[in-house]
Structure formats: C-alpha cells, structure tokens
C-alpha cells in the first residue's frame, strides 16, 4: 500500500479480527489507516473465504486484492555503485 506500485481493488479482513491478541497490531492498524487514505474498500469475510482467495496459503486474516506487479525488462544490469546510490530525482 505504501509503495503504490499496484492498482488495489479491495482489502479482505477476517471477521472478528481481534487486534488485542496480535503482536503485530500496530502494523495492522497502519494497514487500515493506509487503506482508508487510499479509499480502499474493506470487506469482512470468514476464514473459509480467505482460504479460498489465497489457495489455502497463509494470510494472517488479511488479503489484499490488487493488480499484478508490472516488471520492466532490463537488457543489462546497472553498475552496482549506481544501484547503491539510490533513485535519482526526476
């Protein structure tokens, strides 16, 4: 959500998600804040639905429906010093 590199459609959240029992509650609250700022719809669903969305892969009660990440093709790798210097202002 922070990188804004993909088109986001919806955030699926486990029904009854209890943040008081999570060690990562701060990160989940930040996720909800970012979703709200992006006007991203939230849909509360059961664990079965989340399991179907993820193909039974781990999801921690949260699944983001978003577009595929687009990759650019590189004919050659840039020099390491250039990569380590970071992005250049436009």
PyMOL Python script that loads the backbone (N, CA, C, O; Angstrom):
from pymol import cmd

cmd.read_pdbstr("""\
ATOM      1  N   UNK A   1       0.824  -1.200   0.000  1.00  0.00           N
ATOM      2  CA  UNK A   1       0.000   0.000   0.000  1.00  0.00           C
ATOM      3  C   UNK A   1       0.863   1.257   0.000  1.00  0.00           C
ATOM      4  O   UNK A   1       0.532   2.240  -0.663  1.00  0.00           O
ATOM      5  N   UNK A   2       1.960   1.227   0.738  1.00  0.00           N
ATOM      6  CA  UNK A   2       2.818   2.410   0.807  1.00  0.00           C
ATOM      7  C   UNK A   2       3.482   2.704  -0.527  1.00  0.00           C
ATOM      8  O   UNK A   2       3.570   3.863  -0.933  1.00  0.00           O
ATOM      9  N   UNK A   3       3.950   1.671  -1.212  1.00  0.00           N
ATOM     10  CA  UNK A   3       4.699   1.862  -2.452  1.00  0.00           C
ATOM     11  C   UNK A   3       3.815   2.323  -3.609  1.00  0.00           C
ATOM     12  O   UNK A   3       4.300   2.968  -4.538  1.00  0.00           O
ATOM     13  N   UNK A   4       2.538   2.002  -3.559  1.00  0.00           N
ATOM     14  CA  UNK A   4       1.585   2.391  -4.605  1.00  0.00           C
ATOM     15  C   UNK A   4       2.054   1.933  -5.985  1.00  0.00           C
ATOM     16  O   UNK A   4       1.907   2.652  -6.973  1.00  0.00           O
ATOM     17  N   UNK A   5       2.618   0.729  -6.039  1.00  0.00           N
ATOM     18  CA  UNK A   5       3.113   0.192  -7.310  1.00  0.00           C
ATOM     19  C   UNK A   5       2.069  -0.659  -8.020  1.00  0.00           C
ATOM     20  O   UNK A   5       2.295  -1.104  -9.145  1.00  0.00           O
ATOM     21  N   UNK A   6       0.942  -0.887  -7.382  1.00  0.00           N
ATOM     22  CA  UNK A   6      -0.107  -1.714  -7.975  1.00  0.00           C
ATOM     23  C   UNK A   6      -1.451  -1.012  -7.830  1.00  0.00           C
ATOM     24  O   UNK A   6      -1.638  -0.170  -6.952  1.00  0.00           O
ATOM     25  N   UNK A   7      -2.373  -1.370  -8.701  1.00  0.00           N
ATOM     26  CA  UNK A   7      -3.752  -0.927  -8.545  1.00  0.00           C
ATOM     27  C   UNK A   7      -4.405  -1.833  -7.509  1.00  0.00           C
ATOM     28  O   UNK A   7      -4.387  -3.056  -7.649  1.00  0.00           O
ATOM     29  N   UNK A   8      -4.979  -1.237  -6.472  1.00  0.00           N
ATOM     30  CA  UNK A   8      -5.604  -2.003  -5.398  1.00  0.00           C
ATOM     31  C   UNK A   8      -7.116  -1.979  -5.573  1.00  0.00           C
ATOM     32  O   UNK A   8      -7.703  -0.956  -5.928  1.00  0.00           O
ATOM     33  N   UNK A   9      -7.733  -3.131  -5.316  1.00  0.00           N
ATOM     34  CA  UNK A   9      -9.174  -3.242  -5.519  1.00  0.00           C
ATOM     35  C   UNK A   9      -9.947  -3.323  -4.207  1.00  0.00           C
ATOM     36  O   UNK A   9     -10.939  -2.617  -4.026  1.00  0.00           O
ATOM     37  N   UNK A  10      -9.489  -4.194  -3.278  1.00  0.00           N
ATOM     38  CA  UNK A  10     -10.236  -4.400  -2.040  1.00  0.00           C
ATOM     39  C   UNK A  10      -9.339  -5.100  -1.025  1.00  0.00           C
ATOM     40  O   UNK A  10      -8.476  -5.903  -1.381  1.00  0.00           O
ATOM     41  N   UNK A  11      -9.564  -4.776   0.251  1.00  0.00           N
ATOM     42  CA  UNK A  11      -8.872  -5.459   1.338  1.00  0.00           C
ATOM     43  C   UNK A  11      -9.881  -6.354   2.045  1.00  0.00           C
ATOM     44  O   UNK A  11     -10.887  -5.879   2.573  1.00  0.00           O
ATOM     45  N   UNK A  12      -9.605  -7.643   2.049  1.00  0.00           N
ATOM     46  CA  UNK A  12     -10.445  -8.613   2.743  1.00  0.00           C
ATOM     47  C   UNK A  12      -9.885  -8.814   4.144  1.00  0.00           C
ATOM     48  O   UNK A  12      -8.690  -9.052   4.318  1.00  0.00           O
ATOM     49  N   UNK A  13     -10.767  -8.714   5.146  1.00  0.00           N
ATOM     50  CA  UNK A  13     -10.367  -8.799   6.549  1.00  0.00           C
ATOM     51  C   UNK A  13     -11.176  -9.909   7.219  1.00  0.00           C
ATOM     52  O   UNK A  13     -12.383 -10.029   7.010  1.00  0.00           O
ATOM     53  N   UNK A  14     -10.493 -10.711   8.021  1.00  0.00           N
ATOM     54  CA  UNK A  14     -11.159 -11.789   8.739  1.00  0.00           C
ATOM     55  C   UNK A  14     -12.208 -11.227   9.690  1.00  0.00           C
ATOM     56  O   UNK A  14     -11.918 -10.328  10.480  1.00  0.00           O
ATOM     57  N   UNK A  15     -13.428 -11.756   9.613  1.00  0.00           N
ATOM     58  CA  UNK A  15     -14.488 -11.351  10.535  1.00  0.00           C
ATOM     59  C   UNK A  15     -14.030 -11.602  11.968  1.00  0.00           C
ATOM     60  O   UNK A  15     -13.482 -12.661  12.274  1.00  0.00           O
ATOM     61  N   UNK A  16     -14.256 -10.633  12.836  1.00  0.00           N
ATOM     62  CA  UNK A  16     -13.910 -10.788  14.238  1.00  0.00           C
ATOM     63  C   UNK A  16     -12.421 -10.698  14.520  1.00  0.00           C
ATOM     64  O   UNK A  16     -11.962 -11.167  15.561  1.00  0.00           O
ATOM     65  N   UNK A  17     -11.661 -10.107  13.616  1.00  0.00           N
ATOM     66  CA  UNK A  17     -10.225  -9.962  13.819  1.00  0.00           C
ATOM     67  C   UNK A  17      -9.985  -9.184  15.115  1.00  0.00           C
ATOM     68  O   UNK A  17     -10.426  -8.042  15.243  1.00  0.00           O
ATOM     69  N   UNK A  18      -9.292  -9.794  16.069  1.00  0.00           N
ATOM     70  CA  UNK A  18      -9.074  -9.209  17.386  1.00  0.00           C
ATOM     71  C   UNK A  18      -7.641  -8.707  17.490  1.00  0.00           C
ATOM     72  O   UNK A  18      -6.708  -9.489  17.672  1.00  0.00           O
ATOM     73  N   UNK A  19      -7.477  -7.395  17.371  1.00  0.00           N
ATOM     74  CA  UNK A  19      -6.142  -6.802  17.410  1.00  0.00           C
ATOM     75  C   UNK A  19      -5.512  -6.863  18.801  1.00  0.00           C
ATOM     76  O   UNK A  19      -4.291  -6.772  18.926  1.00  0.00           O
ATOM     77  N   UNK A  20      -6.324  -7.015  19.844  1.00  0.00           N
ATOM     78  CA  UNK A  20      -5.772  -7.050  21.200  1.00  0.00           C
ATOM     79  C   UNK A  20      -4.939  -8.307  21.443  1.00  0.00           C
ATOM     80  O   UNK A  20      -4.163  -8.361  22.397  1.00  0.00           O
ATOM     81  N   UNK A  21      -5.092  -9.313  20.589  1.00  0.00           N
ATOM     82  CA  UNK A  21      -4.359 -10.572  20.755  1.00  0.00           C
ATOM     83  C   UNK A  21      -3.231 -10.725  19.743  1.00  0.00           C
ATOM     84  O   UNK A  21      -2.650 -11.803  19.621  1.00  0.00           O
ATOM     85  N   UNK A  22      -2.919  -9.663  19.020  1.00  0.00           N
ATOM     86  CA  UNK A  22      -1.904  -9.742  17.966  1.00  0.00           C
ATOM     87  C   UNK A  22      -0.665  -8.957  18.346  1.00  0.00           C
ATOM     88  O   UNK A  22      -0.752  -7.829  18.830  1.00  0.00           O
ATOM     89  N   UNK A  23       0.492  -9.567  18.120  1.00  0.00           N
ATOM     90  CA  UNK A  23       1.760  -8.868  18.349  1.00  0.00           C
ATOM     91  C   UNK A  23       1.989  -7.789  17.302  1.00  0.00           C
ATOM     92  O   UNK A  23       2.699  -6.814  17.548  1.00  0.00           O
ATOM     93  N   UNK A  24       1.378  -7.970  16.123  1.00  0.00           N
ATOM     94  CA  UNK A  24       1.553  -7.019  15.022  1.00  0.00           C
ATOM     95  C   UNK A  24       0.380  -6.042  14.911  1.00  0.00           C
ATOM     96  O   UNK A  24       0.097  -5.530  13.828  1.00  0.00           O
ATOM     97  N   UNK A  25      -0.290  -5.789  16.015  1.00  0.00           N
ATOM     98  CA  UNK A  25      -1.480  -4.924  15.991  1.00  0.00           C
ATOM     99  C   UNK A  25      -1.165  -3.535  15.439  1.00  0.00           C
ATOM    100  O   UNK A  25      -1.979  -2.957  14.720  1.00  0.00           O
ATOM    101  N   UNK A  26       0.002  -3.000  15.768  1.00  0.00           N
ATOM    102  CA  UNK A  26       0.382  -1.684  15.254  1.00  0.00           C
ATOM    103  C   UNK A  26       0.495  -1.687  13.743  1.00  0.00           C
ATOM    104  O   UNK A  26       0.053  -0.744  13.087  1.00  0.00           O
ATOM    105  N   UNK A  27       1.076  -2.728  13.186  1.00  0.00           N
ATOM    106  CA  UNK A  27       1.214  -2.835  11.734  1.00  0.00           C
ATOM    107  C   UNK A  27      -0.151  -2.989  11.068  1.00  0.00           C
ATOM    108  O   UNK A  27      -0.385  -2.437   9.992  1.00  0.00           O
ATOM    109  N   UNK A  28      -1.049  -3.738  11.704  1.00  0.00           N
ATOM    110  CA  UNK A  28      -2.391  -3.918  11.136  1.00  0.00           C
ATOM    111  C   UNK A  28      -3.157  -2.592  11.185  1.00  0.00           C
ATOM    112  O   UNK A  28      -3.867  -2.251  10.238  1.00  0.00           O
ATOM    113  N   UNK A  29      -3.017  -1.853  12.274  1.00  0.00           N
ATOM    114  CA  UNK A  29      -3.667  -0.534  12.354  1.00  0.00           C
ATOM    115  C   UNK A  29      -3.131   0.401  11.259  1.00  0.00           C
ATOM    116  O   UNK A  29      -3.889   1.157  10.650  1.00  0.00           O
ATOM    117  N   UNK A  30      -1.820   0.339  11.020  1.00  0.00           N
ATOM    118  CA  UNK A  30      -1.215   1.147   9.952  1.00  0.00           C
ATOM    119  C   UNK A  30      -1.776   0.732   8.593  1.00  0.00           C
ATOM    120  O   UNK A  30      -2.039   1.582   7.742  1.00  0.00           O
ATOM    121  N   UNK A  31      -1.958  -0.561   8.392  1.00  0.00           N
ATOM    122  CA  UNK A  31      -2.553  -1.058   7.151  1.00  0.00           C
ATOM    123  C   UNK A  31      -3.960  -0.498   6.970  1.00  0.00           C
ATOM    124  O   UNK A  31      -4.315  -0.050   5.880  1.00  0.00           O
ATOM    125  N   UNK A  32      -4.756  -0.522   8.025  1.00  0.00           N
ATOM    126  CA  UNK A  32      -6.115   0.029   7.945  1.00  0.00           C
ATOM    127  C   UNK A  32      -6.080   1.530   7.656  1.00  0.00           C
ATOM    128  O   UNK A  32      -6.908   2.036   6.898  1.00  0.00           O
ATOM    129  N   UNK A  33      -5.122   2.244   8.259  1.00  0.00           N
ATOM    130  CA  UNK A  33      -5.002   3.688   8.017  1.00  0.00           C
ATOM    131  C   UNK A  33      -4.654   3.958   6.552  1.00  0.00           C
ATOM    132  O   UNK A  33      -5.230   4.845   5.922  1.00  0.00           O
ATOM    133  N   UNK A  34      -3.710   3.186   6.018  1.00  0.00           N
ATOM    134  CA  UNK A  34      -3.320   3.347   4.610  1.00  0.00           C
ATOM    135  C   UNK A  34      -4.473   2.999   3.673  1.00  0.00           C
ATOM    136  O   UNK A  34      -4.683   3.669   2.662  1.00  0.00           O
ATOM    137  N   UNK A  35      -5.210   1.957   4.009  1.00  0.00           N
ATOM    138  CA  UNK A  35      -6.359   1.557   3.187  1.00  0.00           C
ATOM    139  C   UNK A  35      -7.413   2.660   3.174  1.00  0.00           C
ATOM    140  O   UNK A  35      -7.982   2.967   2.127  1.00  0.00           O
ATOM    141  N   UNK A  36      -7.671   3.252   4.334  1.00  0.00           N
ATOM    142  CA  UNK A  36      -8.658   4.335   4.408  1.00  0.00           C
ATOM    143  C   UNK A  36      -8.188   5.544   3.595  1.00  0.00           C
ATOM    144  O   UNK A  36      -8.976   6.148   2.867  1.00  0.00           O
ATOM    145  N   UNK A  37      -6.910   5.893   3.718  1.00  0.00           N
ATOM    146  CA  UNK A  37      -6.359   7.027   2.976  1.00  0.00           C
ATOM    147  C   UNK A  37      -6.444   6.806   1.468  1.00  0.00           C
ATOM    148  O   UNK A  37      -6.567   7.766   0.707  1.00  0.00           O
ATOM    149  N   UNK A  38      -6.380   5.555   1.035  1.00  0.00           N
ATOM    150  CA  UNK A  38      -6.447   5.221  -0.390  1.00  0.00           C
ATOM    151  C   UNK A  38      -7.877   4.962  -0.855  1.00  0.00           C
ATOM    152  O   UNK A  38      -8.094   4.570  -2.002  1.00  0.00           O
ATOM    153  N   UNK A  39      -8.856   5.179   0.027  1.00  0.00           N
ATOM    154  CA  UNK A  39     -10.276   4.879  -0.279  1.00  0.00           C
ATOM    155  C   UNK A  39     -10.448   3.445  -0.753  1.00  0.00           C
ATOM    156  O   UNK A  39     -11.242   3.165  -1.651  1.00  0.00           O
ATOM    157  N   UNK A  40      -9.696   2.544  -0.141  1.00  0.00           N
ATOM    158  CA  UNK A  40      -9.746   1.129  -0.499  1.00  0.00           C
ATOM    159  C   UNK A  40     -10.896   0.470   0.257  1.00  0.00           C
ATOM    160  O   UNK A  40     -10.940   0.536   1.485  1.00  0.00           O
ATOM    161  N   UNK A  41     -11.824  -0.163  -0.454  1.00  0.00           N
ATOM    162  CA  UNK A  41     -12.931  -0.822   0.243  1.00  0.00           C
ATOM    163  C   UNK A  41     -12.440  -1.991   1.093  1.00  0.00           C
ATOM    164  O   UNK A  41     -11.546  -2.737   0.693  1.00  0.00           O
ATOM    165  N   UNK A  42     -13.046  -2.136   2.279  1.00  0.00           N
ATOM    166  CA  UNK A  42     -12.793  -3.275   3.155  1.00  0.00           C
ATOM    167  C   UNK A  42     -14.000  -4.195   3.103  1.00  0.00           C
ATOM    168  O   UNK A  42     -15.142  -3.737   3.053  1.00  0.00           O
ATOM    169  N   UNK A  43     -13.742  -5.489   3.114  1.00  0.00           N
ATOM    170  CA  UNK A  43     -14.829  -6.457   3.188  1.00  0.00           C
ATOM    171  C   UNK A  43     -14.475  -7.480   4.246  1.00  0.00           C
ATOM    172  O   UNK A  43     -13.441  -8.142   4.152  1.00  0.00           O
ATOM    173  N   UNK A  44     -15.319  -7.614   5.248  1.00  0.00           N
ATOM    174  CA  UNK A  44     -15.107  -8.581   6.318  1.00  0.00           C
ATOM    175  C   UNK A  44     -15.680  -9.917   5.861  1.00  0.00           C
ATOM    176  O   UNK A  44     -16.850 -10.005   5.489  1.00  0.00           O
ATOM    177  N   UNK A  45     -14.851 -10.951   5.891  1.00  0.00           N
ATOM    178  CA  UNK A  45     -15.244 -12.280   5.404  1.00  0.00           C
ATOM    179  C   UNK A  45     -14.767 -13.341   6.392  1.00  0.00           C
ATOM    180  O   UNK A  45     -13.943 -13.071   7.265  1.00  0.00           O
ATOM    181  N   UNK A  46     -15.294 -14.533   6.239  1.00  0.00           N
ATOM    182  CA  UNK A  46     -14.901 -15.647   7.089  1.00  0.00           C
ATOM    183  C   UNK A  46     -13.564 -16.242   6.659  1.00  0.00           C
ATOM    184  O   UNK A  46     -13.058 -15.959   5.573  1.00  0.00           O
ATOM    185  N   UNK A  47     -13.002 -17.077   7.540  1.00  0.00           N
ATOM    186  CA  UNK A  47     -11.720 -17.717   7.262  1.00  0.00           C
ATOM    187  C   UNK A  47     -11.785 -18.578   6.000  1.00  0.00           C
ATOM    188  O   UNK A  47     -10.818 -18.636   5.241  1.00  0.00           O
ATOM    189  N   UNK A  48     -12.903 -19.239   5.775  1.00  0.00           N
ATOM    190  CA  UNK A  48     -13.046 -20.083   4.582  1.00  0.00           C
ATOM    191  C   UNK A  48     -12.863 -19.253   3.306  1.00  0.00           C
ATOM    192  O   UNK A  48     -12.174 -19.673   2.375  1.00  0.00           O
ATOM    193  N   UNK A  49     -13.481 -18.083   3.276  1.00  0.00           N
ATOM    194  CA  UNK A  49     -13.350 -17.220   2.093  1.00  0.00           C
ATOM    195  C   UNK A  49     -11.904 -16.756   1.898  1.00  0.00           C
ATOM    196  O   UNK A  49     -11.408 -16.721   0.772  1.00  0.00           O
ATOM    197  N   UNK A  50     -11.233 -16.402   2.995  1.00  0.00           N
ATOM    198  CA  UNK A  50      -9.826 -16.008   2.881  1.00  0.00           C
ATOM    199  C   UNK A  50      -8.976 -17.169   2.379  1.00  0.00           C
ATOM    200  O   UNK A  50      -8.079 -16.979   1.557  1.00  0.00           O
ATOM    201  N   UNK A  51      -9.260 -18.369   2.873  1.00  0.00           N
ATOM    202  CA  UNK A  51      -8.522 -19.544   2.408  1.00  0.00           C
ATOM    203  C   UNK A  51      -8.735 -19.780   0.920  1.00  0.00           C
ATOM    204  O   UNK A  51      -7.802 -20.159   0.212  1.00  0.00           O
ATOM    205  N   UNK A  52      -9.949 -19.561   0.443  1.00  0.00           N
ATOM    206  CA  UNK A  52     -10.222 -19.711  -0.996  1.00  0.00           C
ATOM    207  C   UNK A  52      -9.471 -18.655  -1.800  1.00  0.00           C
ATOM    208  O   UNK A  52      -8.910 -18.957  -2.854  1.00  0.00           O
ATOM    209  N   UNK A  53      -9.459 -17.419  -1.305  1.00  0.00           N
ATOM    210  CA  UNK A  53      -8.774 -16.334  -2.010  1.00  0.00           C
ATOM    211  C   UNK A  53      -7.279 -16.588  -2.126  1.00  0.00           C
ATOM    212  O   UNK A  53      -6.661 -16.215  -3.124  1.00  0.00           O
ATOM    213  N   UNK A  54      -6.691 -17.221  -1.112  1.00  0.00           N
ATOM    214  CA  UNK A  54      -5.241 -17.426  -1.088  1.00  0.00           C
ATOM    215  C   UNK A  54      -4.823 -18.809  -1.553  1.00  0.00           C
ATOM    216  O   UNK A  54      -3.632 -19.119  -1.564  1.00  0.00           O
ATOM    217  N   UNK A  55      -5.777 -19.645  -1.937  1.00  0.00           N
ATOM    218  CA  UNK A  55      -5.427 -21.012  -2.318  1.00  0.00           C
ATOM    219  C   UNK A  55      -4.861 -21.777  -1.129  1.00  0.00           C
ATOM    220  O   UNK A  55      -3.927 -22.565  -1.278  1.00  0.00           O
ATOM    221  N   UNK A  56      -5.426 -21.545   0.049  1.00  0.00           N
ATOM    222  CA  UNK A  56      -5.013 -22.186   1.307  1.00  0.00           C
ATOM    223  C   UNK A  56      -3.587 -21.849   1.729  1.00  0.00           C
ATOM    224  O   UNK A  56      -2.960 -22.607   2.468  1.00  0.00           O
ATOM    225  N   UNK A  57      -3.082 -20.725   1.265  1.00  0.00           N
ATOM    226  CA  UNK A  57      -1.774 -20.249   1.730  1.00  0.00           C
ATOM    227  C   UNK A  57      -1.984 -19.376   2.965  1.00  0.00           C
ATOM    228  O   UNK A  57      -3.085 -18.872   3.187  1.00  0.00           O
ATOM    229  N   UNK A  58      -0.924 -19.194   3.776  1.00  0.00           N
ATOM    230  CA  UNK A  58      -1.068 -18.358   4.979  1.00  0.00           C
ATOM    231  C   UNK A  58      -1.482 -16.929   4.625  1.00  0.00           C
ATOM    232  O   UNK A  58      -1.023 -16.368   3.630  1.00  0.00           O
ATOM    233  N   UNK A  59      -2.362 -16.344   5.459  1.00  0.00           N
ATOM    234  CA  UNK A  59      -2.856 -14.997   5.170  1.00  0.00           C
ATOM    235  C   UNK A  59      -2.955 -14.104   6.401  1.00  0.00           C
ATOM    236  O   UNK A  59      -3.164 -12.903   6.232  1.00  0.00           O
ATOM    237  N   UNK A  60      -2.821 -14.596   7.603  1.00  0.00           N
ATOM    238  CA  UNK A  60      -2.872 -13.809   8.836  1.00  0.00           C
ATOM    239  C   UNK A  60      -4.160 -13.005   8.986  1.00  0.00           C
ATOM    240  O   UNK A  60      -4.193 -12.017   9.720  1.00  0.00           O
ATOM    241  N   UNK A  61      -5.220 -13.424   8.295  1.00  0.00           N
ATOM    242  CA  UNK A  61      -6.502 -12.740   8.424  1.00  0.00           C
ATOM    243  C   UNK A  61      -6.675 -11.526   7.538  1.00  0.00           C
ATOM    244  O   UNK A  61      -7.664 -10.803   7.662  1.00  0.00           O
ATOM    245  N   UNK A  62      -5.721 -11.289   6.638  1.00  0.00           N
ATOM    246  CA  UNK A  62      -5.766 -10.131   5.747  1.00  0.00           C
ATOM    247  C   UNK A  62      -5.361 -10.553   4.339  1.00  0.00           C
ATOM    248  O   UNK A  62      -4.354 -11.237   4.156  1.00  0.00           O
ATOM    249  N   UNK A  63      -6.151 -10.143   3.341  1.00  0.00           N
ATOM    250  CA  UNK A  63      -5.819 -10.433   1.944  1.00  0.00           C
ATOM    251  C   UNK A  63      -6.116  -9.184   1.123  1.00  0.00           C
ATOM    252  O   UNK A  63      -7.221  -8.646   1.174  1.00  0.00           O
ATOM    253  N   UNK A  64      -5.119  -8.729   0.366  1.00  0.00           N
ATOM    254  CA  UNK A  64      -5.288  -7.568  -0.498  1.00  0.00           C
ATOM    255  C   UNK A  64      -5.505  -8.039  -1.929  1.00  0.00           C
ATOM    256  O   UNK A  64      -4.664  -8.736  -2.497  1.00  0.00           O
ATOM    257  N   UNK A  65      -6.637  -7.654  -2.509  1.00  0.00           N
ATOM    258  CA  UNK A  65      -6.896  -7.935  -3.925  1.00  0.00           C
ATOM    259  C   UNK A  65      -6.322  -6.760  -4.707  1.00  0.00           C
ATOM    260  O   UNK A  65      -6.773  -5.622  -4.570  1.00  0.00           O
ATOM    261  N   UNK A  66      -5.316  -7.058  -5.531  1.00  0.00           N
ATOM    262  CA  UNK A  66      -4.646  -5.994  -6.280  1.00  0.00           C
ATOM    263  C   UNK A  66      -4.181  -6.518  -7.632  1.00  0.00           C
ATOM    264  O   UNK A  66      -4.157  -7.725  -7.877  1.00  0.00           O
ATOM    265  N   UNK A  67      -3.815  -5.592  -8.496  1.00  0.00           N
ATOM    266  CA  UNK A  67      -3.318  -5.947  -9.823  1.00  0.00           C
ATOM    267  C   UNK A  67      -1.928  -6.567  -9.706  1.00  0.00           C
ATOM    268  O   UNK A  67      -1.229  -6.378  -8.710  1.00  0.00           O
ATOM    269  N   UNK A  68      -1.545  -7.302 -10.732  1.00  0.00           N
ATOM    270  CA  UNK A  68      -0.202  -7.864 -10.790  1.00  0.00           C
ATOM    271  C   UNK A  68       0.825  -6.740 -10.797  1.00  0.00           C
ATOM    272  O   UNK A  68       0.563  -5.636 -11.275  1.00  0.00           O
ATOM    273  N   UNK A  69       1.982  -7.044 -10.262  1.00  0.00           N
ATOM    274  CA  UNK A  69       3.083  -6.098 -10.289  1.00  0.00           C
ATOM    275  C   UNK A  69       3.700  -6.126 -11.677  1.00  0.00           C
ATOM    276  O   UNK A  69       4.066  -7.188 -12.181  1.00  0.00           O
ATOM    277  N   UNK A  70       3.812  -4.959 -12.290  1.00  0.00           N
ATOM    278  CA  UNK A  70       4.377  -4.899 -13.637  1.00  0.00           C
ATOM    279  C   UNK A  70       5.888  -4.757 -13.549  1.00  0.00           C
ATOM    280  O   UNK A  70       6.412  -3.959 -12.772  1.00  0.00           O
ATOM    281  N   UNK A  71       6.560  -5.532 -14.345  1.00  0.00           N
ATOM    282  CA  UNK A  71       8.018  -5.535 -14.377  1.00  0.00           C
ATOM    283  C   UNK A  71       8.503  -4.962 -15.689  1.00  0.00           C
ATOM    284  O   UNK A  71       7.923  -5.219 -16.743  1.00  0.00           O
ATOM    285  N   UNK A  72       9.545  -4.201 -15.622  1.00  0.00           N
ATOM    286  CA  UNK A  72      10.185  -3.705 -16.836  1.00  0.00           C
ATOM    287  C   UNK A  72      11.329  -4.628 -17.213  1.00  0.00           C
ATOM    288  O   UNK A  72      11.940  -5.256 -16.348  1.00  0.00           O
ATOM    289  N   UNK A  73      11.613  -4.708 -18.471  1.00  0.00           N
ATOM    290  CA  UNK A  73      12.696  -5.555 -18.943  1.00  0.00           C
ATOM    291  C   UNK A  73      14.003  -4.767 -18.933  1.00  0.00           C
ATOM    292  O   UNK A  73      14.047  -3.606 -19.338  1.00  0.00           O
ATOM    293  N   UNK A  74      15.057  -5.414 -18.468  1.00  0.00           N
ATOM    294  CA  UNK A  74      16.375  -4.796 -18.448  1.00  0.00           C
ATOM    295  C   UNK A  74      17.294  -5.618 -19.334  1.00  0.00           C
ATOM    296  O   UNK A  74      17.437  -6.826 -19.149  1.00  0.00           O
ATOM    297  N   UNK A  75      17.904  -4.965 -20.277  1.00  0.00           N
ATOM    298  CA  UNK A  75      18.838  -5.664 -21.158  1.00  0.00           C
ATOM    299  C   UNK A  75      20.156  -5.954 -20.444  1.00  0.00           C
ATOM    300  O   UNK A  75      20.778  -6.994 -20.662  1.00  0.00           O
ATOM    301  N   UNK A  76      20.571  -5.021 -19.590  1.00  0.00           N
ATOM    302  CA  UNK A  76      21.790  -5.211 -18.795  1.00  0.00           C
ATOM    303  C   UNK A  76      21.534  -4.673 -17.400  1.00  0.00           C
ATOM    304  O   UNK A  76      20.649  -3.842 -17.197  1.00  0.00           O
ATOM    305  N   UNK A  77      22.303  -5.144 -16.453  1.00  0.00           N
ATOM    306  CA  UNK A  77      22.187  -4.644 -15.091  1.00  0.00           C
ATOM    307  C   UNK A  77      22.964  -3.341 -14.957  1.00  0.00           C
ATOM    308  O   UNK A  77      24.036  -3.194 -15.544  1.00  0.00           O
ATOM    309  N   UNK A  78      22.432  -2.395 -14.188  1.00  0.00           N
ATOM    310  CA  UNK A  78      23.177  -1.150 -13.972  1.00  0.00           C
ATOM    311  C   UNK A  78      24.379  -1.431 -13.068  1.00  0.00           C
ATOM    312  O   UNK A  78      24.393  -2.426 -12.343  1.00  0.00           O
ATOM    313  N   UNK A  79      25.368  -0.572 -13.111  1.00  0.00           N
ATOM    314  CA  UNK A  79      26.519  -0.753 -12.230  1.00  0.00           C
ATOM    315  C   UNK A  79      26.091  -0.737 -10.762  1.00  0.00           C
ATOM    316  O   UNK A  79      25.170  -0.011 -10.388  1.00  0.00           O
ATOM    317  N   UNK A  80      26.760  -1.535  -9.938  1.00  0.00           N
ATOM    318  CA  UNK A  80      26.407  -1.654  -8.519  1.00  0.00           C
ATOM    319  C   UNK A  80      26.435  -0.296  -7.818  1.00  0.00           C
ATOM    320  O   UNK A  80      25.571  -0.014  -6.987  1.00  0.00           O
ATOM    321  N   UNK A  81      27.412   0.542  -8.143  1.00  0.00           N
ATOM    322  CA  UNK A  81      27.520   1.856  -7.495  1.00  0.00           C
ATOM    323  C   UNK A  81      26.278   2.703  -7.773  1.00  0.00           C
ATOM    324  O   UNK A  81      25.826   3.455  -6.909  1.00  0.00           O
ATOM    325  N   UNK A  82      25.737   2.580  -8.965  1.00  0.00           N
ATOM    326  CA  UNK A  82      24.536   3.336  -9.331  1.00  0.00           C
ATOM    327  C   UNK A  82      23.327   2.837  -8.538  1.00  0.00           C
ATOM    328  O   UNK A  82      22.510   3.633  -8.074  1.00  0.00           O
ATOM    329  N   UNK A  83      23.222   1.536  -8.389  1.00  0.00           N
ATOM    330  CA  UNK A  83      22.110   0.955  -7.630  1.00  0.00           C
ATOM    331  C   UNK A  83      22.209   1.359  -6.168  1.00  0.00           C
ATOM    332  O   UNK A  83      21.207   1.724  -5.553  1.00  0.00           O
ATOM    333  N   UNK A  84      23.404   1.295  -5.614  1.00  0.00           N
ATOM    334  CA  UNK A  84      23.606   1.617  -4.197  1.00  0.00           C
ATOM    335  C   UNK A  84      23.368   3.096  -3.907  1.00  0.00           C
ATOM    336  O   UNK A  84      23.040   3.460  -2.778  1.00  0.00           O
ATOM    337  N   UNK A  85      23.531   3.952  -4.917  1.00  0.00           N
ATOM    338  CA  UNK A  85      23.317   5.388  -4.743  1.00  0.00           C
ATOM    339  C   UNK A  85      21.846   5.722  -4.604  1.00  0.00           C
ATOM    340  O   UNK A  85      21.498   6.790  -4.103  1.00  0.00           O
ATOM    341  N   UNK A  86      20.983   4.827  -5.040  1.00  0.00           N
ATOM    342  CA  UNK A  86      19.534   5.048  -4.916  1.00  0.00           C
ATOM    343  C   UNK A  86      18.964   5.765  -6.112  1.00  0.00           C
ATOM    344  O   UNK A  86      19.685   6.098  -7.052  1.00  0.00           O
ATOM    345  N   UNK A  87      17.638   6.010  -6.076  1.00  0.00           N
ATOM    346  CA  UNK A  87      16.975   6.671  -7.207  1.00  0.00           C
ATOM    347  C   UNK A  87      17.418   8.117  -7.361  1.00  0.00           C
ATOM    348  O   UNK A  87      17.717   8.802  -6.383  1.00  0.00           O
ATOM    349  N   UNK A  88      17.455   8.559  -8.589  1.00  0.00           N
ATOM    350  CA  UNK A  88      17.829   9.932  -8.910  1.00  0.00           C
ATOM    351  C   UNK A  88      16.567  10.769  -9.026  1.00  0.00           C
ATOM    352  O   UNK A  88      15.566  10.297  -9.565  1.00  0.00           O
ATOM    353  N   UNK A  89      16.592  11.997  -8.535  1.00  0.00           N
ATOM    354  CA  UNK A  89      15.410  12.863  -8.671  1.00  0.00           C
ATOM    355  C   UNK A  89      15.142  13.150 -10.148  1.00  0.00           C
ATOM    356  O   UNK A  89      16.066  13.288 -10.949  1.00  0.00           O
ATOM    357  N   UNK A  90      13.879  13.234 -10.480  1.00  0.00           N
ATOM    358  CA  UNK A  90      13.486  13.471 -11.879  1.00  0.00           C
ATOM    359  C   UNK A  90      13.600  14.926 -12.244  1.00  0.00           C
ATOM    360  O   UNK A  90      13.310  15.302 -13.379  1.00  0.00           O
TER     361      UNK A  90
END
""", "prot")
cmd.dss("prot")
cmd.show_as("cartoon", "prot")
cmd.util.cbc("prot")
cmd.orient("prot")
